[in-house]
Amino acid sequence: LVQLVESGGGSVQAGGSLRLSCAASGYTSSINCMGWFRQAPGKEREGVAMLSTDGGRTRYDDSVKGRFTISQDHAKNTVYLQMNSLKPEDTAMYYCAASLSWYACSSGYLADFDYWGQGTQVTVSS
């Protein structure tokens, strides 16, 4: 089993920055892909950024490319999402997810992720 706990959400003005953290515990050596997803009210959950734990390859949704950066600290079993130049449309609940499958980072499908955190709210005001 793997447990994920997100932190770092909050309220900022447009153009500001936030860094989200996702601390993993449990059988973390089994994780092949870590992802950040978000869900705005009335919308479906969507993938934002993916990171392959073996090799560190990353993948981003077009809406956040150049503004968001996903990274990991192996020693702390923590994945980060640095969010810069935030826009009001980035407002959502952000979720961290872990997959035991090697293909999850390529697919980005919610169903390919096995474990989810509880979410952290990000609100960007104009």
Salt bridges, closest charged atoms under 4 A:
GLU46 OE2 - ARG38 NE 2.78
ASP62 OD1 - LYS65 NZ 3.03
ASP90 OD1 - ARG38 NH1 2.92
ASP90 OD2 - ARG67 NH1 2.75
